[in-house]
Amino acid sequence: MKAMNLYLLSRAVGGDRFSKLARELTGSAYEKQYSEHEAESLRALTEGIAAVLKERAGAGENWISHLDGFYFSFTIAHISKEFDLLKISGDGEAVLNIELKSENVEESRILKQLSQNRYYLSHISRSIYSFTYVMETDTVYNLNDRGHMRVCSKEELVDVLCRPAFSEYVEKDLDQYFRASDYLISPAAEPDRFLGGSYFLTNQQAEFKRRILEVFSETGSETQSPVIAVKGTAGTGKTLLLFDLAMTLSKKKRVLLLTGGTLQKGHKVIDERLRNVFIRTADCFAEGEEWDYLFLDEANRIPEAALRRIMDYVESLRIPCIMAYDPHVLTDAHGRLAEAEKRIIQYSTLLLEFTGNIRINRPMFSFLQNLFHRKEKARNIDYSCIDVLYAGSREEAEAILSYYREKGYRKITLPGEDAEIFGGLGEEEIVGNEFECILLILDSRFYYDNEKRLRCRGEASEEAPALLYEGISRTRERLCILVLEDEELFDHVLSIREL
């Protein structure tokens, strides 16, 4: 996607022509269909700005160039956050954001959107100019850096457009300014950001939160307490939703949050600082205490007997409950996690299922799927953030590992691997955390079966693939897969790039 000129785009009349011209001017790989209202609101704004620019322009002055450099309908990858109009100065020191509304809306909604936009843009620059244009009323709103919103004139918007800072602008590759790690948080890995409220929920998370709170509010002494299952693959936002709900409900009630994984340092920080939120491992559950809500994270990791005991407690005291889990369909060779999911569904009165992925980037998620099942096809994926390497001996592997550690990579030790030689992070340090750069070693224990699914031999045949999945799914930026002493496996993994 590249920047374009607003005046040139606004000349197209009609939604279909507008959509085709938008693709042409922005260099988009596909044609996004825009409505008549979207085209009309952009045209109305541009006409108003153009009138001011023409009035100010001297004889022969090229006023249209002030409308250069805009990204139209830009979306941040992974989180589906969209900006109507965005312009970033060439040095990255100033950002202009304009939102378009065809119909009049409540000022509170305008304020909320502009405030959220400023949060997403704040890591780029402190000089953020925020506007909303409402076509129906021909009104321009401005939000300043102190959070105050007011109605302003088009002349004030033009003043910003004509600032020297915007004479040069970012012309292409705007994605480089927006990384998933700048916005997506893991409560256990970043407790301070979570407790400080430095995050926003995605639309799907916000919708699930609304539905859950609505169901909880309808619960009475004579009704069955709701048991809500929240299902989603790695990185869909289950845990953040669970912790956000716990923090919201803890303002008036006591919330017990049990995890099927290991307690991290961040869990302990949140437990200490949120007065009515208590975080424990599932095996530490005590029936003698009373809670207003009970949440289970990594619910399908909880042993059957322990889950039954917890759910008997929930039913006997009529406590509203949420169970969040990842089905791990790619790693469940023996069907045990599928059985655990069936038990969770049997206990549930409502199932909410996440779609998409917000934690890891698209290439990482695609590679994860293709690594575990090479039958899956992926086209036009840039795997440049993933290195697939080969070591013909342990000595070579140690040298490569040392090289990548110097580059900031963290090594994950898979069950059954010789930890004394290679070292690395274990399961208790991975689940609930996220990492910028990860390296994993695949040896001859791993192989592809006749259905092109990744399998593992030996005592760790179930645990190793599961931790491999966890490790890749918790990698934010870069991944290295080092294949050790197995050329056939290396060929298989390397061929993922050719699918």
ZIJOJO-V737100 format. One record per residue. SS is DSSP state (hx for helix, st for strand, lp for the rest). PSI is psi in whole degrees, -180 to 180 (999 if undefined). NEAR is the number of other C-alpha atoms within 8 Angstrom. Layout:
SS:PSI:NEAR + SS:PSI:NEAR
This chain:
lp:139:10 + st:163:12 + lp:155:14 + st:176:12 + lp:127:11 + hx:-40:10 + hx:-42:10 + hx:-41:7 + hx:-39:12 + hx:-10:12 + lp:-22:7 + lp:127:9 + lp:132:8 + lp:140:8 + hx:-41:11 + hx:-48:8 + hx:-40:9 + hx:-45:14 + hx:-42:12 + hx:-42:9 + hx:-36:10 + hx:-43:10 + hx:-42:13 + hx:-46:8 + hx:-32:10 + hx:-11:12 + lp:26:8 + lp:148:9 + lp:-18:6 + lp:163:5 + lp:113:9 + lp:135:6 + lp:120:7 + lp:147:10 + lp:166:7 + hx:-39:8 + hx:-40:7 + hx:-43:11 + hx:-42:14 + hx:-40:9 + hx:-39:13 + hx:-42:10 + hx:-43:10 + hx:-44:9 + hx:-46:10 + hx:-40:11 + hx:-42:8 + hx:-43:9 + hx:-43:12 + hx:-38:11 + hx:-42:8 + hx:-43:11 + hx:-41:10 + hx:-41:8 + hx:-35:6 + hx:-25:6 + lp:142:10 + lp:176:5 + lp:126:4 + lp:2:5 + lp:139:6 + lp:89:6 + hx:-22:10 + hx:-28:8 + hx:-21:7 + hx:-15:8 + hx:12:11 + lp:165:10 + lp:16:13 + st:140:12 + st:126:14 + st:127:11 + st:46:8 + st:134:10 + st:131:8 + st:126:10 + lp:153:10 + lp:-34:11 + lp:0:9 + lp:34:8 + st:122:7 + st:141:8 + st:134:13 + st:-55:12 + st:133:12 + st:134:13 + st:130:12 + st:130:13 + st:157:14 + lp:-33:10 + lp:1:6 + lp:10:10 + lp:-12:12 + st:143:14 + st:133:15 + st:126:10 + st:127:13 + st:124:12 + st:144:10 + st:134:12 + st:126:12 + lp:-32:11 + lp:157:8 + lp:137:9 + lp:167:7 + lp:141:6 + hx:-28:6 + hx:-36:6 + hx:-38:8 + hx:-45:10 + hx:-43:10 + hx:-45:8 + hx:-47:8 + hx:-36:12 + hx:-44:10 + hx:-41:9 + hx:-40:9 + hx:-36:10 + hx:-47:8 + hx:-26:8 + hx:-11:10 + lp:-23:9 + lp:-15:8 + lp:-48:9 + lp:158:11 + lp:-16:8 + st:89:7 + st:125:13 + st:116:12 + st:124:12 + st:154:13 + st:134:13 + st:127:13 + st:112:14 + lp:-43:14 + lp:-38:8 + lp:-1:7 + lp:48:7 + st:141:11 + st:130:12 + st:146:11 + st:135:12 + st:122:14 + lp:179:9 + lp:-3:6 + lp:5:4 + lp:12:7 + lp:129:7 + st:140:9 + st:163:7 + st:136:8 + st:176:9 + lp:162:8 + hx:-28:10 + hx:-38:8 + hx:-37:8 + hx:-40:10 + hx:-35:11 + hx:-42:8 + hx:-44:8 + hx:-35:9 + lp:5:9 + lp:142:8 + hx:-30:5 + hx:-30:9 + hx:8:12 + hx:-27:9 + lp:153:8 + st:165:11 + lp:117:13 + lp:-26:8 + st:174:7 + lp:49:8 + hx:-22:10 + hx:-27:8 + hx:-20:6 + hx:-8:6 + lp:107:9 + lp:147:8 + hx:-39:14 + hx:-16:7 + hx:-18:7 + lp:-35:8 + lp:125:9 + lp:151:11 + lp:118:13 + lp:-42:13 + lp:-34:12 + lp:-30:12 + lp:66:10 + hx:-33:13 + hx:-42:6 + hx:-39:11 + hx:-50:12 + hx:-29:8 + lp:-2:6 + lp:23:7 + lp:60:7 + lp:162:9 + lp:149:6 + lp:146:8 + lp:169:8 + hx:-41:6 + hx:-40:8 + hx:-45:10 + hx:-39:9 + hx:-43:8 + hx:-39:9 + hx:-44:10 + hx:-46:8 + hx:-41:8 + hx:-46:9 + hx:-34:8 + hx:-44:8 + hx:-43:9 + hx:-37:9 + hx:-22:6 + lp:-4:6 + lp:127:10 + lp:176:7 + lp:-23:5 + lp:-3:4 + lp:159:6 + lp:133:7 + lp:137:11 + lp:140:13 + st:106:12 + st:125:13 + st:128:15 + st:111:13 + st:141:13 + lp:146:15 + lp:179:11 + lp:133:10 + lp:12:12 + lp:-11:12 + lp:18:12 + hx:-50:13 + hx:-42:10 + hx:-41:10 + hx:-44:11 + hx:-46:12 + hx:-37:9 + hx:-42:8 + hx:-42:9 + hx:-43:11 + hx:-40:10 + hx:-49:7 + hx:-26:10 + lp:-8:13 + lp:-24:7 + lp:-20:5 + lp:168:9 + lp:130:12 + st:127:15 + st:124:12 + st:115:13 + st:140:13 + st:141:14 + lp:-4:13 + lp:-152:10 + lp:143:9 + lp:130:10 + lp:170:12 + hx:-39:8 + hx:-36:11 + hx:-44:12 + hx:-37:10 + hx:-47:9 + hx:-41:13 + hx:-39:11 + hx:-34:7 + hx:-20:6 + lp:116:9 + lp:-44:7 + lp:18:9 + st:127:14 + st:121:9 + st:126:12 + st:164:11 + st:154:12 + hx:-32:10 + hx:-7:5 + hx:11:6 + lp:131:9 + lp:127:5 + lp:-14:6 + lp:-20:4 + lp:158:5 + lp:139:5 + lp:156:9 + lp:-30:9 + st:148:11 + st:121:14 + st:141:13 + st:121:13 + st:147:13 + lp:47:13 + hx:-34:12 + hx:1:13 + hx:-12:9 + lp:128:10 + lp:151:7 + hx:-46:7 + hx:-41:6 + hx:-40:10 + hx:-41:9 + hx:-42:8 + hx:-41:8 + hx:-43:9 + hx:-30:9 + hx:-41:8 + hx:-45:9 + hx:-44:12 + hx:-41:9 + hx:-35:6 + hx:2:6 + lp:52:9 + lp:127:12 + st:139:12 + st:147:13 + st:134:12 + st:116:14 + st:140:16 + st:156:14 + lp:121:10 + lp:-18:11 + lp:45:9 + lp:-26:7 + lp:-24:8 + lp:-4:10 + lp:67:12 + lp:-30:7 + lp:-1:5 + lp:9:7 + hx:-39:7 + hx:-32:12 + hx:-39:10 + hx:-39:8 + hx:-39:11 + hx:-40:10 + hx:-42:8 + hx:-42:8 + hx:-44:12 + hx:-38:9 + hx:-35:6 + hx:-21:8 + lp:149:11 + lp:-13:8 + st:136:8 + st:126:10 + st:127:9 + st:125:7 + lp:146:12 + lp:161:6 + lp:-170:5 + lp:129:13 + lp:-12:12 + lp:-49:14 + lp:154:15 + lp:167:12 + hx:-46:7 + hx:-40:10 + hx:-42:15 + hx:-41:11 + hx:-44:10 + hx:-40:10 + hx:-46:11 + hx:-44:11 + hx:-29:13 + hx:-41:10 + hx:-22:10 + st:98:12 + lp:-2:11 + lp:-25:8 + lp:143:7 + lp:141:7 + lp:129:8 + lp:148:5 + lp:41:4 + lp:131:7 + lp:106:6 + lp:25:9 + lp:-17:5 + lp:3:10 + st:126:10 + st:130:8 + st:114:10 + st:166:9 + st:139:10 + st:125:12 + lp:-6:9 + lp:166:8 + hx:-35:8 + hx:-44:6 + hx:-40:9 + hx:-42:12 + hx:-40:9 + hx:-44:8 + hx:-41:9 + hx:-43:10 + hx:-40:8 + hx:-44:8 + hx:-31:10 + hx:-37:10 + hx:-25:7 + lp:3:6 + lp:8:7 + lp:145:11 + st:135:11 + st:134:11 + st:129:12 + lp:118:13 + lp:146:11 + lp:136:8 + lp:-7:7 + lp:153:6 + lp:90:7 + hx:-28:8 + hx:-31:5 + hx:-48:5 + hx:-25:9 + lp:-168:10 + lp:-180:9 + st:142:10 + lp:180:9 + hx:-40:7 + hx:-20:9 + hx:-7:10 + hx:-54:12 + lp:124:9 + lp:-9:10 + lp:170:11 + lp:154:10 + st:147:10 + st:-50:9 + st:130:13 + st:144:15 + st:135:14 + st:145:12 + st:127:10 + st:124:10 + lp:-168:9 + lp:-5:9 + lp:-26:8 + st:143:11 + st:166:9 + st:133:10 + lp:-173:8 + lp:-21:5 + lp:11:7 + lp:32:9 + st:140:11 + st:127:11 + st:171:11 + st:137:12 + lp:163:8 + lp:-172:6 + lp:-30:6 + lp:28:10 + lp:-23:10 + lp:-40:12 + hx:-38:8 + hx:-48:12 + hx:-36:11 + hx:-41:11 + hx:-32:11 + hx:-45:10 + hx:-47:10 + hx:-45:11 + hx:-47:11 + hx:-41:11 + hx:-16:13 + lp:16:14 + st:123:15 + st:-45:13 + st:-56:10 + st:148:10 + st:142:13 + st:124:12 + st:116:12 + st:114:13 + st:128:15 + st:118:14 + lp:37:10 + lp:93:10 + hx:-37:8 + hx:-44:6 + hx:-41:12 + hx:-44:11 + hx:-43:8 + hx:-48:8 + hx:-42:9 + hx:-32:9 + hx:-12:8 + hx:-34:11 + hx:-20:6 + hx:-4:5 + lp:999:7
